[in-house]
Amino acid sequence: MPIPQTAYSAIEHHGAVDGVTGSCHELMIDADNSVLIDCGLFQGAEVSGAGAGANQLAIDFAVDKVRALLVTHCHIDHVGRIPYLVAAGFRGPIFCSEPTAHLLPLVLEDAMAVGISKDRHLIEPFIELINGRIVAVPYAQWRVVPLAQDAGSALQVKFNPAGHILGSAYIECDVAAGKQKQRIVFSGDLGGPFTPLLPAPKSPYRADVLVLESTYGDRLHENRKQRQARLQALIGRCLQNSGVILIPAFSIGRTQELLYELEDIIHRHKTEAVAKGLLWQDMEIIVDSPLASRFTEVYKQLKPYWDAEAKARVRAGRHPLAFEQLTTVNNHHDHLAAVSYLQKTAKPCIVIAAGGMCAGGRIVNYLKALIEDQRTDILLVGYQAAGTPGRDIQQFGPKHGYVELDGRRYTIKAGVYALSGYSAHADKNSLLRFVKGMRKKPDEIRLIHGDDTAKKALQQALAELFPEIRVLIP
């Protein structure tokens, strides 16, 4: 969706305009040069500015002047269309933070296998190509982005920790086009101040234009102590049913944060009863996602990027992401066996499985097997986009409505609970603090990556706090 401007630099939004997925924004440096910030998949019922459906994959904008791709983080709704971007003719480098450089090839390998082809002869050359394109940039260091020769323009970028998932960043872009100089900041997805494992994001010093996410622009999260207590209480309540607790979670970020929190609860309450006849130290936690297991291994390798609390736990001899109650399921045969076993026995345990919005991944098989069992409980710990099964479960589950999974309707007899405090996204107050913390406030803020109600609520709050700032909803 082009935003009319009289001079460069200009911004065009190709996704995450009418919803929260498909993030893709083009920063036009001059008439011959631009860069993309993210290139993600649309999910659920969301559409792009051009009216593209949720399953749209083809790149519907010209890429001949796109000199580089800047990646804020490697969630699929921010990077999932990179294979299609390359197929459309993009030949430039891919700039990202150092941790993202480790994670991105894994994400794209999985995205290729799920959405394009399982043929290793196709996947491996593509991943090799991507590895050759990645430029890993240390946090808080300026890096020049090469533009066309004789452009007369220049671009420098800096990645700063965003606290959303490991490697996530907001990106500062210093643009010099002719006599005009601007600093444009793209927030990517911001985390809250108490995200497990990750330091909280710090505001940039200044910006002329801020492109800001608004996923939870109309809501407040519980603080970390409250949400951990609620997680603990909900697990105890659910296990009174002597059934399975299903937690749909993204393989990267959410899964590791949940493991971190569960390890802490078990550590502090080992010999206490979580339910009749079951101690916390004896409760099994199953992570059923090969991708999540691979990401967890990378998370462990990247301990230098953990926050001070997590590092202190490691020094004390604890293993926040690899504790003894944890079982991982990797191959498909074991996955089907686990689903069948739990369907027959309803053994009290916690299952964390991909994907986070129940639109695909191994969680779907667990839901099909267990959602009509009253002993089952479903904990939703992240945002559920419109048009996804997760949103239907969240909306209709408490009324024992139905959800459609793989073309069949299932009555939701399981208990359904939402734990929005475990969202990896900043809430309304954290988004406002991000702007408040800037020493030189932007002239313009553009709100993206949110439902209409969230964007409008955040727009109003920003306008009240900063009447001198122009707050736009593209």
VOGU-3710 file (C-alpha; in Angstrom, 3 decimals, decimal comma):
1> mpipqtaysa> 0,000/0,000/0,000  1,867/3,139/-1,147  1,837/6,066/1,250  1,898/9,296/-0,778  4,931/11,447/-0,057  6,368/14,374/-1,914  10,017/13,362/-1,662  12,299/10,492/-0,769  12,677/8,706/1,493  9,246/7,072/1,283
11> iehhgavdgv> 7,684/3,922/2,686  5,433/1,357/1,056  3,729/-1,275/3,190  3,294/-4,637/1,464  1,978/-6,528/4,506  0,987/-6,369/8,192  -1,230/-3,414/7,291  -4,702/-4,876/7,732  -3,675/-7,375/10,409  -0,712/-8,855/12,222
21> tgschelmid> 0,915/-11,184/9,687  2,744/-10,893/6,380  5,131/-8,196/7,604  6,851/-6,563/4,647  7,792/-2,899/4,303  9,781/-1,176/1,590  11,923/1,836/2,378  12,397/3,834/-0,816  15,785/5,546/-0,628  15,506/7,254/-3,999
31> adnsvlidcg> 14,015/6,556/-7,418  16,491/3,728/-8,068  17,118/2,182/-4,644  15,060/0,593/-1,892  15,378/-1,994/0,882  12,808/-4,368/2,337  12,226/-4,744/6,024  10,998/-8,350/6,468  9,125/-10,524/3,990  6,657/-12,707/5,884
41> lfqgaevsga> 3,774/-15,067/5,279  0,144/-14,058/5,654  -1,772/-16,306/8,035  -5,435/-16,870/8,733  -7,937/-14,563/7,066  -5,573/-11,624/6,783  -4,915/-9,877/3,513  -2,242/-7,608/2,132  -2,805/-4,039/1,102  -3,357/-5,250/-2,464
51> gaganqlaid> -6,198/-7,508/-1,361  -4,221/-10,726/-1,446  -5,644/-13,688/0,410  -4,158/-15,520/3,361  -2,543/-18,102/1,132  -0,869/-15,576/-1,139  2,750/-16,480/-1,696  3,833/-14,714/-4,883  5,612/-11,376/-4,536  3,185/-8,768/-5,910
61> favdkvrall> 5,596/-5,824/-6,110  8,660/-5,048/-8,224  11,990/-6,129/-6,753  14,389/-4,789/-9,383  15,329/-1,788/-7,223  15,414/-3,666/-3,899  19,087/-3,689/-2,902  18,856/-5,563/0,414  16,522/-7,314/2,842  16,664/-6,300/6,508
71> vthchidhvg> 15,255/-8,967/8,851  13,951/-7,919/12,272  13,558/-11,524/13,490  12,826/-14,961/12,112  9,201/-15,684/12,940  7,470/-17,087/9,872  5,152/-14,079/9,497  8,276/-11,962/9,040  10,477/-14,226/6,896  8,255/-16,934/5,388
81> ripylvaagf> 8,099/-15,440/1,891  11,862/-15,094/1,457  11,947/-18,139/-0,888  9,367/-16,413/-3,098  11,292/-13,144/-2,918  14,380/-14,942/-4,239  12,265/-16,634/-6,925  10,952/-13,195/-7,936  14,496/-12,097/-8,745  15,849/-10,575/-5,522
91> rgpifcsept> 19,629/-10,930/-5,561  20,733/-8,739/-2,675  22,205/-9,425/0,763  20,115/-10,291/3,831  21,106/-8,224/6,866  20,166/-9,450/10,346  21,469/-9,702/13,901  24,064/-12,330/14,770  21,648/-14,660/16,633  19,113/-14,394/13,790
101> ahllplvled> 21,860/-15,420/11,377  22,034/-18,744/13,263  18,261/-19,244/13,380  17,096/-17,999/9,969  18,392/-20,939/7,874  16,555/-23,375/10,175  13,305/-21,431/9,828  13,556/-21,250/6,049  14,520/-24,911/5,751  11,364/-25,846/7,647
111> amavgiskdr> 9,243/-23,373/5,680  10,495/-24,882/2,424  9,764/-28,436/3,614  6,259/-27,555/4,816  5,129/-25,144/2,122  7,097/-25,891/-1,037  8,808/-29,279/-1,236  10,323/-31,941/0,990  12,871/-32,724/-1,723  16,305/-32,239/-0,139
121> hliepfieli> 17,764/-31,681/-3,611  15,702/-28,482/-3,797  15,992/-27,392/-0,166  19,731/-27,784/0,385  20,881/-25,582/-2,532  18,424/-22,889/-1,448  19,670/-22,927/2,163  23,248/-22,791/0,868  22,239/-19,765/-1,218  20,653/-18,077/1,821
131> ngrivavpya> 23,728/-18,746/3,966  25,807/-17,042/1,294  23,530/-13,990/1,326  23,286/-13,486/5,113  25,222/-10,572/6,592  25,343/-10,976/10,388  25,475/-7,575/12,066  26,460/-7,193/15,738  23,930/-5,342/17,864  24,390/-1,573/18,218
141> qwrvvplaqd> 26,825/-1,198/15,302  26,154/0,869/12,187  26,536/-0,958/8,890  26,509/0,548/5,377  24,023/-1,040/2,977  25,328/-1,036/-0,616  23,134/0,807/-3,114  23,349/1,137/-6,877  26,496/2,847/-8,129  26,274/6,599/-8,652
151> agsalqvkfn> 23,040/6,664/-6,687  23,911/9,863/-4,870  22,178/8,374/-1,820  23,405/6,424/1,179  21,947/4,107/3,804  23,304/2,954/7,144  21,445/0,552/9,435  21,771/-0,485/13,066  20,148/-3,464/14,800  19,161/-3,125/18,454
161> paghilgsay> 17,719/-5,825/20,785  13,900/-5,866/20,631  13,273/-8,404/23,405  10,746/-10,372/21,329  12,621/-13,602/20,590  16,319/-14,414/20,584  17,946/-12,300/17,896  14,981/-9,980/17,426  15,809/-6,379/16,620  14,345/-3,025/15,873
171> iecdvaagkq> 16,219/-1,381/13,022  17,439/2,214/12,770  17,874/3,398/9,186  19,886/6,538/8,458  18,969/7,699/4,962  20,799/10,383/3,004  19,003/11,185/-0,243  20,234/14,353/-1,907  20,207/17,094/0,710  17,621/15,310/2,822
181> kqrivfsgdl> 18,666/13,175/5,804  16,257/11,118/7,841  16,383/8,496/10,550  13,593/5,962/10,149  13,073/3,299/12,806  11,243/0,030/12,171  10,186/-1,554/15,443  9,730/-5,086/14,151  8,019/-6,953/16,991  8,860/-5,550/20,413
191> ggpftpllpa> 8,906/-7,651/23,562  7,712/-6,638/26,989  9,978/-5,723/29,909  9,883/-9,178/31,541  10,270/-11,615/28,660  12,014/-14,778/29,948  15,627/-15,189/28,817  15,829/-11,823/27,045  16,837/-8,311/28,121  14,105/-5,710/27,743
201> pkspyradvl> 14,345/-3,444/24,684  15,740/0,049/25,157  14,348/2,964/23,185  16,378/4,511/20,366  17,804/7,968/20,975  15,886/9,568/18,129  13,805/9,071/15,015  12,187/11,238/12,373  9,724/8,479/11,452  8,829/5,478/13,621
211> vlestygdrl> 7,070/2,471/12,082  5,584/0,839/15,170  3,863/-2,490/15,736  0,510/-2,397/17,564  -0,440/-6,042/18,153  -1,509/-5,382/21,730  -2,035/-1,648/21,382  -5,366/-1,928/23,198  -4,399/-4,354/26,000  -2,280/-4,692/29,108
221> henrkqrqar> -0,428/-7,850/30,124  -0,015/-9,244/33,604  3,436/-8,699/35,063  5,801/-11,648/35,090  5,161/-12,671/38,695  1,410/-12,583/38,122  1,508/-14,512/34,869  3,818/-17,191/36,261  1,498/-17,575/39,256  -1,456/-17,793/36,875
231> lqaligrclq> 0,322/-20,367/34,727  1,033/-22,432/37,829  -2,554/-22,106/39,087  -4,054/-22,952/35,703  -1,895/-26,061/35,372  -3,059/-27,184/38,822  -6,676/-26,458/37,949  -6,473/-28,260/34,623  -4,831/-31,329/36,115  -7,777/-31,758/38,473
241> nsgvilipaf> -9,412/-33,228/35,362  -6,639/-35,861/35,237  -6,174/-35,115/31,559  -3,767/-33,636/29,049  -2,900/-29,941/28,877  -2,247/-28,827/25,294  -0,226/-25,668/24,686  0,046/-24,571/21,034  3,280/-22,617/20,727  5,584/-21,250/18,070
251> sigrtqelly> 8,713/-23,373/17,764  10,964/-20,387/18,267  10,584/-18,013/21,180  7,398/-19,074/22,908  8,416/-22,695/23,430  11,746/-21,756/25,005  10,118/-19,122/27,236  7,542/-21,615/28,482  10,226/-24,186/29,234  12,159/-21,558/31,146
261> elediihrhk> 9,118/-20,664/33,251  8,085/-24,289/33,845  11,598/-25,191/34,978  11,408/-22,392/37,538  7,989/-23,476/38,825  9,163/-27,087/39,170  12,419/-25,970/40,821  10,539/-24,003/43,475  7,745/-26,538/44,099  9,407/-29,918/43,489
271> teavakgllw> 7,858/-31,894/46,317  4,502/-30,128/46,360  1,428/-31,716/44,808  0,288/-30,207/41,525  -2,740/-32,533/41,550  -3,918/-35,522/43,549  -1,192/-38,151/43,469  1,123/-36,055/41,261  4,072/-33,992/42,448  5,491/-31,141/40,392
281> qdmeiivdsp> 8,806/-32,980/40,096  7,027/-35,996/38,573  4,969/-34,126/35,979  6,025/-34,858/32,405  6,372/-32,037/29,884  6,404/-33,120/26,258  7,772/-30,887/23,523  6,583/-32,312/20,216  8,305/-30,352/17,492  11,576/-31,242/15,778
291> lasrftevyk> 12,002/-27,598/14,857  11,472/-26,456/18,442  14,103/-28,958/19,588  16,590/-27,598/17,067  15,829/-24,020/18,071  16,205/-24,903/21,741  19,671/-26,292/21,015  20,601/-23,041/19,256  19,159/-21,040/22,172  21,462/-22,983/24,501
301> qlkpywdaea> 24,442/-22,280/22,239  23,659/-18,544/22,284  23,777/-18,070/26,064  25,829/-14,850/25,708  22,607/-13,220/24,455  20,543/-14,362/27,470  19,626/-11,884/30,196  21,398/-11,681/33,570  18,805/-13,788/35,415  19,085/-16,683/32,967
311> karvragrhp> 22,885/-16,600/33,087  22,741/-16,664/36,912  20,585/-19,792/36,842  23,112/-21,526/34,618  25,948/-20,553/36,973  23,919/-22,058/39,841  23,909/-25,398/38,038  20,372/-25,259/36,711  19,395/-26,172/33,154  16,476/-23,891/32,206
321> lafeqlttvn> 15,931/-25,457/28,774  16,939/-29,070/29,466  15,513/-30,290/32,781  14,776/-33,896/33,745  10,965/-33,689/33,457  11,266/-32,762/29,798  10,634/-35,245/26,981  11,162/-34,309/23,344  9,414/-36,001/20,439  11,214/-35,710/17,132
331> nhhdhlaavs> 10,306/-38,246/14,472  6,841/-38,607/12,981  6,375/-42,212/14,154  6,947/-41,219/17,790  4,617/-38,250/17,337  1,748/-40,464/16,134  2,452/-42,936/18,949  2,315/-40,132/21,531  -0,999/-38,825/20,163  -2,500/-42,328/20,185
341> ylqktakpci> -1,241/-43,084/23,697  -2,600/-39,866/25,169  -5,919/-40,308/23,372  -6,303/-43,729/25,006  -4,990/-42,890/28,463  -5,436/-39,103/28,916  -2,320/-39,302/31,090  -1,921/-36,050/33,031  0,922/-34,156/31,358  1,710/-30,970/29,452
351> viaaggmcag> 2,196/-31,078/25,686  3,812/-28,108/23,959  3,529/-28,499/20,194  3,784/-26,325/17,101  2,093/-24,255/15,725  1,058/-21,318/17,770  -2,216/-20,493/15,980  -3,290/-24,143/15,471  -3,273/-23,590/11,699  -0,724/-26,331/11,073
361> grivnylkal> 1,987/-28,335/12,763  1,773/-31,253/15,145  -0,616/-29,527/17,544  -3,390/-30,196/15,013  -3,169/-33,977/15,503  -3,324/-33,561/19,280  -6,357/-31,309/18,939  -8,155/-33,720/16,643  -7,524/-36,547/19,102  -8,245/-34,730/22,360
371> iedqrtdill> -10,357/-31,592/21,842  -13,620/-33,530/22,265  -12,425/-35,074/25,557  -13,694/-33,117/28,578  -10,540/-34,049/30,514  -8,402/-32,070/28,059  -7,492/-28,436/28,602  -6,043/-26,022/26,052  -3,867/-23,097/27,131  -3,490/-20,389/24,485
381> vgyqaagtpg> -0,351/-18,392/25,241  -0,066/-16,128/22,211  -1,939/-13,976/19,750  -4,505/-15,843/17,622  -4,998/-14,156/14,246  -8,455/-13,847/12,704  -9,364/-16,806/10,521  -7,080/-19,276/12,291  -8,321/-22,333/14,220  -6,666/-20,836/17,284
391> rdiqqfgpkh> -8,931/-17,787/17,102  -11,995/-20,063/16,731  -10,927/-22,143/19,732  -10,351/-18,984/21,753  -13,672/-17,449/20,720  -15,996/-20,460/20,658  -14,317/-22,865/23,082  -15,848/-21,408/26,264  -19,301/-21,814/24,639  -18,487/-25,405/23,551
401> gyveldgrry> -18,796/-24,422/19,920  -16,809/-26,058/17,154  -13,582/-25,635/15,242  -12,727/-26,946/11,790  -9,499/-28,926/11,559  -8,392/-30,487/8,286  -11,889/-30,123/6,829  -13,800/-31,681/9,725  -15,765/-29,990/12,503  -14,818/-30,838/16,081
411> tikagvyals> -16,953/-29,887/19,073  -14,781/-28,117/21,646  -15,408/-30,044/24,849  -11,953/-29,305/26,245  -11,446/-26,421/28,631  -9,983/-23,342/26,966  -7,884/-20,721/28,744  -5,972/-17,726/27,417  -2,716/-16,547/28,960  -2,073/-13,342/27,027
421> gysahadkns> 0,612/-12,333/29,522  2,878/-14,859/27,856  2,675/-13,097/24,544  6,111/-12,180/23,251  4,641/-8,842/22,111  4,778/-5,627/24,105  1,473/-4,455/25,527  0,007/-0,953/25,242  2,033/0,535/28,101  5,288/-0,989/26,845
431> llrfvkgmrk> 4,675/0,437/23,376  4,025/3,854/24,874  7,202/3,562/26,973  9,183/2,790/23,820  8,146/6,183/22,430  8,463/7,997/25,761  12,048/6,772/26,110  13,180/8,466/22,899  15,096/11,658/23,654  14,135/13,161/20,282
441> kpdeirlihg> 10,589/12,195/19,457  9,578/11,342/15,891  7,639/13,745/13,714  5,553/10,835/12,484  4,523/7,415/13,800  2,955/4,800/11,534  1,040/2,024/13,233  1,205/-1,404/11,615  0,938/-5,055/12,649  -2,342/-4,882/14,564
451> ddtakkalqq> -6,089/-5,279/14,313  -8,094/-2,108/13,681  -9,196/-1,796/17,315  -5,639/-2,182/18,592  -4,245/0,380/16,156  -6,979/2,916/16,893  -6,589/2,531/20,653  -2,831/3,018/20,422  -3,262/5,933/18,025  -5,539/7,675/20,518
461> alaelfpeir> -3,181/7,026/23,431  -0,182/8,334/21,488  -2,106/11,407/20,324  -3,051/12,238/23,909  0,516/11,848/25,178  2,258/13,447/22,200  -0,096/15,884/20,430  2,831/17,252/18,415  3,423/13,846/16,707  1,507/12,884/13,581
471> vlip> 0,184/9,356/14,238  -0,971/7,582/11,084  -2,686/4,279/10,372  -1,642/3,304/6,807
//
